[in-house]
Amino acid sequence: MAEPETLLHNILARIEAQPEKTALRAGSEGLTYAQLGARIFAAAGRLEARGIGRGDRVLLCCANHLHFPVLYFALHARGAIAVPLAPDTPAATVASVAAVCEASLAVLDKAAGELPCPIEEPAALTAPDEGGLVPKPLCRGEEIADILFTTGTTGKKKGVVLTHANVLAAARNMTEFIGTTVEDVEVVPLPLSHSFGLGRLRCLAVVGHTIVLEPGVGNGAMVVKRLLDARATGLALVPAGFEILRQVTGDALGRAAAHLRYIEIGSAPMKPETRQWLMRLLPGTRICHHYGLTEASRAAFTEFHGDAARGGTAGSATPNVVITICGESGDPLPAGETGEVVVRGGMVMREYWKDPDLTHATFCSHGLRTGDIGYLDEDGYLFLLGRRSDLINVGGRKVAPDEIEECLKLMDGVLDAACVPEPDPLTGECVKAYVVSDRTIESGEVAAFLRARVEEYKIPRAVERIERIPRTSSGKVQRQLLRAGGEVPVGS
């Protein structure tokens, strides 16, 4: 028998094979696979009654409760396109996205003002209906499943178009690497509207395990409690979430070591000391940190314990993914040489929504151009040096700001740091550093500290102390705000 061609086909197979198994839990509520199926079928019927069908775009702006997964798969059942948005998205942005994607419906947790399409509350579409008929799935592998709008570090919002084949390939790839099985119980305190959290939901369809949804990390204690109460075998969390656990709950996470089989980490780098803390607390857990983009989900993985001797690596290519380093000419470079990271695989997006010029510029003959600069070692392990657009050109020599930032964070009293270019009459550009610190940091002190660690031309000529480093919701530095003076300094 042929493999199911979409996530929805996988879910239907799971419903048939394990109807009484718990699929999802959120707070005190839970759904078996049979109940999840009934909710999906009922929601699909209500969407049909509202005229939603193949190709229609529907905004899905819901928190981490059971409404989201029900509606996500119900939209696929109708052949419609899910457009997830974070529940705290500003009303103006919701309206803008609705207009750009020409939405036919918006499903919102809370009011968002006037929109160019009808609005529904999630509960109106997801109420149980045990008598609902099993729909014939309208979705097909080559058709669009989702459009994820991402701002990234540039400030420009882009609609990433993913087909059913793309999202299924991504789920299969990460499942193969992490090793999630049908017996696993996984805690997910990530927004399902974001690529990371949504990826874990997609894995539910492929694996048929149990997911416990949390609204977020909060004070950290509830996440640890959920892990222990459920005897969870899996956890998905961003690095900032682990910082909260570490600072607020101490070593409490270690109490889950006996049953926690795997962790997936993503969306941002992790501090070396937090990495070491996790490895110490969880010596038998597979701690997997992914590298990827919304456009190319989970392109590479590193496993903390297994790759401990390869400090600083972003990992090796995920199963069924090819990573190539390309030079300025677009040709592949040999191991050890620095260039742009290019990714190829079934999970790579189809295009950017209604932006053929950007789509054309993003693809080359070897795959999707990530905009990241790095190199592969002889064993195929990826090392990242920064964003192509973030490189600082000091008299023709390129400086990756990430390298300087990691060194700055080793200084006593430096809590966070970011580097950007500043005009220089001799070299064209020089490095300027912004630091978050609980004390005054002088530029001479910075120079003395860095001189033993980096080349002279990489040392910041100017250092400015600010309240915080502006970052995206996934933790990436928004350097354009710093270049534009978007932060108010607290000292010099």
PEQUI-V426342 format. One line per field, one symbol per residue. psi: psi as a letter, one per 40 degrees, with the letter a starting at -180 (. if undefined). A space follows every 50 residues. Layout:
psi=???
This chain:
psi=hiiheidddddddddddgdeihdiihbeiihiddddddddddddddddde ehahehhhhggiagaedddddddddddeeihhgiiieehidddddddddd efieihhhdiifahifiihiiddeeeiigeeiihihheiideihdihhhh daeeehhihhhhidddddddddddddddfhideihhhgfiheeidddddd dddddddfahhhhieadbeddddddddddefieihhiiddddddddddeb eddeeeddehdihhiaeiihiddddddddddgdehhhhhihaiddghgdi iihdddfdegheieaihiheihhihiadeeiiiiheihahhhhhieehid ihhfgdddddddiaeeahhdeihaihadeehhhieaideehhggfehhhh ddddddddeeihehdiiiiiihihddediihhhhihieihhidddddddd dediideehhdihhhidihhiideeihgdddddefeihiea.
